[in-house]
Structure formats: C-alpha cells, structure tokens
Amino acid sequence: MGNGKLILTLAPMAGYTDRDFRRICGEQGADFAVTEMVSAKALCYEQIGKHKSEPKSAALAHIDPGMPTAVQLFGCDPEFIARAVELIATGNYRGCEYGRGGQRPAAIDINMGCPVKKVVSNGEGSALMKDPELAGRIVEAAVRASDIPITVKMRAGWDQNSINAPELARVVEQAGASMVCVHARTREQFYEPAPDISVIGRVKAAVDIPVIGNGGVFSADDAMRMLDETGCDGIALARGALGNPWLFAEIRARHGGLEYTPPTVAERMETAMLQVTELMKRKGERGITEARSQLAFYLKGFKGAAALRARINTVSTVDGLREILDSAVREENDG
Ligand SMILES: Cc1cc2nc3c(=O)[nH]c(=O)nc-3n(C[C@H](O)[C@H](O)[C@H](O)COP(=O)(O)O)c2cc1C
C-alpha cells in the first residue's frame, strides 16, 4: 500500500462488503478492500468456551485468498482491540478459517467513523474523534499486538465546530498507524450532504503516511476532483461501488488517460447474478435479504427499476432471481 501509484480501495460497508463483493471489486481494479466492521469485544467473547453459538464475528473477519483485504475492528478499549488483533494475526481462534480457505489480512483497520447511536453511545466509532488521546492508545495497543499493519478510518470531525481529522491523523501516525482513510463528512452529517473535501488535503499536509480520501465519489469526475484538489494518495469508494464495481476500472482508466468501455447490460446482470449466487451458496435462504439489497443497486437506472425491485422482493430462490434479471436484460435490449 502507498507505493506511489493511485490506490483504489473498497471502503467498509456493513451488510455489503462481503467476500463476494470484495472479490468482484478486486477484479475491476480495487487494490484492496475492507471487511464489514467487526466488534473487537464480540470477537473476543465468542471465543469463551461456554459460548457454543455460531462465531459470527469470526465469519465477518474471514478473508478469501486472492483479494488483499483489511479486517475492520471497532471498539474503544485498547485491551480488547489488542486481543482481537492478536487473535486475527495468529489465526488461533474459534471460527478462523486460515488454512481452510481463509487468508491472513493485509491490514487491520480501526473504525473511528461509525456514526450510529448504539456505537457512539458506547464511546466507539466516531466518538473516538472526541478523544484523540484514547484513539492514540488504541492504535498503539493494536500496533504492539502483531506485525500486521494498522490503519485508521476517521471522519472530518464530530461536528462542524470540531473538525479535527488533521490532528487525529497526526496522533494515530505517531502511534504507529500505516495509513489513514478520511471520510470528509462529520459525524453530525452522517452520509448526506456533499462533503467538504478540503479536510482531506489538510490531513495530507499533516502526515507522512498515505492518506485515502473518501466521501461522495460516485463517478470518475468526482474521483479526479478529489485527487486534484486534495493531493490524497488514493480513494475509497463506498456507495459509488454498490451495483457499479466497474467504477474502479473507470477511475483507473481516466487516471491513466486510457479509454474506458463500460460493461453491457448483459455483463452487468451476469456479475450481479454471480455475486448473489455465491452469497446464497454460502448462506442459503438466510442470504436472500442481502442478495435483494445488492441486486437493487445493480438495477438502478434500469427501465421499470422500481417494479423489478418489487418482484425481487417476492422471490427467495436463485432461479427466481435469475428469471427476473434475464427479463430485465431483455427489456433493456429491446427498447
Ligand atoms: C450501508 C453502509 C454501511 C457502512 N458500514 C461501514 C462500516 O462498517 N465501517 C466504516 O468504517 N464505514 C462504514 N460505512 C461508511 C463508508 O465506508 C463511507 O465512509 C461512507 O459511505 C462515505 O462514502 P460515500 O459517500 O462514497 O458512500 C458504511 C456506509 C454505508 C452506506
């Protein structure tokens, strides 16, 4: 990471950046991806002998070979974070799949950006932006716990009156972080307003480690503007990649001054189908809700997209989904 070439990454998205979507983004030019966020505490607790339930956090931390991926941890207790890093680094935990088709992560990312009330009320996620001293201790503990690089994902700040990403980035760099990703919105803004990306430039000026910019990149134009205006080393795509993993290839082509040929409708649907088939192979009918929401993104912009989404919500088998996607392709190509 950070070797001078444009870094493109898939940002973590709970409920979306599963192993199948990460692989597809890698095929389209993402250098690495980040898992959905994993609770450090839950990963530690599910190891305790008396817990016989399925190790869900371990499953979230699973990484398939082939696509370099960071596991994202959230938590606010340096000891739990360190223990979780140790478990992940050694692979010595219940539910770990190293050696059984799993792979060690390329990095471990610490979440300092999640805005959700349940998370911040525990002092986790973006609440850490209000306590740079604790944030530094968390990173220090994580760095000491293994040889895996530690990265941090943060927001611009807690609110408009406390934009402190440059300061926090310096703190975590000092504590040993190898890279930071800055989502240019504040916690108060959640996901909505267009971000003020100038804060990414101020973080870039404040630290020597690579800085990844994030927030509001939905096109190659958005990406070029972020790179030009902030000088950041790379870009993390989040919602812009949902249903459109080809955005990685498009940005890479634009950055390299190369022609970009968008996928055909049939190719788009083939990729969508591949993704949900893999998902449902792993999860069975339990995967249907995730499959439906992933497909809804692939169908954006299609004729009668709302009606297609409504039909998707009534089927629960891979064959049923394929039928709907095939009819969507026919409709698009006919008209
Ligand atoms: C559904 C959803 C789930 C997300 N889950 C996470 C997460 O688990 N960890 C994290 O650091 N950020 C998470 N994010 C934030 C994104 O990584 C990203 O910072 C944010 O969406 C801004 O980028 P965008 O404007 O390009 O979407 C999530 C965002 C969305 C929309």
Ligand as a Chemical Component Dictionary entry (heavy atoms), coordinates in Angstrom:
data_LIG
# 
_chem_comp.id                   LIG 
_chem_comp.type                 NON-POLYMER 
_chem_comp.pdbx_formal_charge   0 
_chem_comp.three_letter_code    LIG 
# 
loop_
_chem_comp_atom.comp_id 
_chem_comp_atom.atom_id 
_chem_comp_atom.alt_atom_id 
_chem_comp_atom.type_symbol 
_chem_comp_atom.charge 
_chem_comp_atom.model_Cartn_x 
_chem_comp_atom.model_Cartn_y 
_chem_comp_atom.model_Cartn_z 
_chem_comp_atom.pdbx_ordinal 
LIG C1  C1  C 0 -24.636 0.824  4.364  1  
LIG C2  C2  C 0 -23.329 1.394  4.840  2  
LIG C3  C3  C 0 -22.566 0.688  5.741  3  
LIG C4  C4  C 0 -21.344 1.223  6.207  4  
LIG N1  N1  N 0 -20.585 0.487  7.082  5  
LIG C5  C5  C 0 -19.367 0.973  7.478  6  
LIG C6  C6  C 0 -18.504 0.184  8.300  7  
LIG O1  O1  O 0 -18.808 -0.955 8.686  8  
LIG N2  N2  N 0 -17.317 0.739  8.676  9  
LIG C7  C7  C 0 -16.935 2.006  8.273  10 
LIG O2  O2  O 0 -15.844 2.453  8.625  11 
LIG N3  N3  N 0 -17.710 2.741  7.474  12 
LIG C8  C8  C 0 -18.911 2.245  7.053  13 
LIG N4  N4  N 0 -19.677 2.987  6.198  14 
LIG C9  C9  C 0 -19.170 4.278  5.685  15 
LIG C10 C10 C 0 -18.489 4.139  4.326  16 
LIG O3  O3  O 0 -17.321 3.351  4.411  17 
LIG C11 C11 C 0 -18.116 5.519  3.757  18 
LIG O4  O4  O 0 -17.226 6.149  4.640  19 
LIG C12 C12 C 0 -19.333 6.433  3.572  20 
LIG O5  O5  O 0 -20.400 5.739  2.953  21 
LIG C13 C13 C 0 -18.965 7.671  2.739  22 
LIG O6  O6  O 0 -18.573 7.329  1.437  23 
LIG P1  P1  P 0 -19.582 7.512  0.175  24 
LIG O7  O7  O 0 -20.150 8.916  0.282  25 
LIG O8  O8  O 0 -18.675 7.331  -1.010 26 
LIG O9  O9  O 0 -20.627 6.476  0.314  27 
LIG C14 C14 C 0 -20.902 2.491  5.746  28 
LIG C15 C15 C 0 -21.681 3.185  4.821  29 
LIG C16 C16 C 0 -22.880 2.659  4.357  30 
LIG C17 C17 C 0 -23.680 3.445  3.352  31 
# 
loop_
_chem_comp_bond.comp_id 
_chem_comp_bond.atom_id_1 
_chem_comp_bond.atom_id_2 
_chem_comp_bond.value_order 
_chem_comp_bond.pdbx_ordinal 
LIG C1  C2  SING 1  
LIG C2  C3  SING 2  
LIG C2  C16 DOUB 3  
LIG C3  C4  DOUB 4  
LIG C4  N1  SING 5  
LIG C4  C14 SING 6  
LIG N1  C5  DOUB 7  
LIG C5  C6  SING 8  
LIG C5  C8  SING 9  
LIG C6  O1  DOUB 10 
LIG C6  N2  SING 11 
LIG N2  C7  SING 12 
LIG C7  O2  DOUB 13 
LIG C7  N3  SING 14 
LIG N3  C8  DOUB 15 
LIG C8  N4  SING 16 
LIG N4  C9  SING 17 
LIG N4  C14 SING 18 
LIG C9  C10 SING 19 
LIG C10 O3  SING 20 
LIG C10 C11 SING 21 
LIG C11 O4  SING 22 
LIG C11 C12 SING 23 
LIG C12 O5  SING 24 
LIG C12 C13 SING 25 
LIG C13 O6  SING 26 
LIG O6  P1  SING 27 
LIG P1  O7  DOUB 28 
LIG P1  O8  SING 29 
LIG P1  O9  SING 30 
LIG C14 C15 DOUB 31 
LIG C15 C16 SING 32 
LIG C16 C17 SING 33 
# 
